[in-house]
Amino acid sequence: MTKKGVRTINEGECCDAVLSYLEQRLGLVRHDLTFPEQEGHDHPVEVTAALGDVRYAIEHTLIEPFDDQVHLEESAGLFLSTIEAKVSGHVLSGEHYLVEISITALEGRRRREH
């Protein structure tokens, strides 16, 4: 999930995996963990940790496969959740529907226009 709650990114799990790899490779154990982003630091990263005498800073970054992908997914999610709420209780058990919309179908439209 993005920070707005749309996509699960698993930032913590990714950072933990990197630290676990470094621990194994270096034969050291992490200590003195901080979470600058959560702490409102001026230059936030996801986590910092010391391994031996060296402090590491790890930043998890989402790379969009195409421009504005996260925003478009957010809009589509709101649109589709509205449809789902409207049909909830009206679809018979075992029925399935496939809804396809163009990735740009909602571009430039206000939510009330959906």
QUIHUNOR-V614862 format. One record per backbone hydrogen bond with DSSP energy under -1.0 kcal/mol. CO is the residue of the C=O (numbers start at 1). NH is the residue of the N-H. E is the energy in kcal/mol with one decimal. If there is no record, write none. Layout:
co=CO nh=NH e=E
co=CO nh=NH e=E
This chain:
co=2 nh=5 e=-2.5
co=10 nh=14 e=-2.3
co=11 nh=15 e=-2.6
co=12 nh=16 e=-2.5
co=13 nh=17 e=-2.1
co=14 nh=18 e=-2.1
co=15 nh=19 e=-2.5
co=16 nh=20 e=-2.7
co=17 nh=21 e=-2.3
co=18 nh=22 e=-2.5
co=19 nh=23 e=-2.7
co=20 nh=24 e=-2.4
co=21 nh=25 e=-2.9
co=22 nh=26 e=-2.8
co=23 nh=27 e=-1.6
co=23 nh=28 e=-1.3
co=31 nh=50 e=-3.0
co=34 nh=48 e=-2.2
co=35 nh=39 e=-1.8
co=36 nh=41 e=-2.5
co=37 nh=40 e=-1.0
co=45 nh=37 e=-1.8
co=47 nh=58 e=-3.1
co=48 nh=34 e=-2.3
co=49 nh=56 e=-3.5
co=50 nh=31 e=-2.0
co=51 nh=54 e=-1.6
co=54 nh=51 e=-2.9
co=56 nh=49 e=-2.2
co=58 nh=47 e=-1.9
co=66 nh=69 e=-1.7
co=68 nh=72 e=-2.5
co=69 nh=73 e=-2.5
co=70 nh=74 e=-2.1
co=71 nh=75 e=-2.4
co=72 nh=76 e=-2.5
co=73 nh=77 e=-2.6
co=74 nh=78 e=-2.1
co=75 nh=79 e=-2.4
co=76 nh=80 e=-3.1
co=77 nh=81 e=-2.3
co=78 nh=82 e=-1.6
co=79 nh=83 e=-1.7
co=80 nh=84 e=-2.7
co=81 nh=85 e=-2.2
co=82 nh=86 e=-1.9
co=83 nh=87 e=-2.0
co=84 nh=88 e=-1.3
co=87 nh=90 e=-2.7
co=92 nh=95 e=-2.3
co=102 nh=105 e=-1.7
co=104 nh=107 e=-1.4
co=106 nh=109 e=-2.0
co=110 nh=113 e=-1.5
co=111 nh=114 e=-1.5
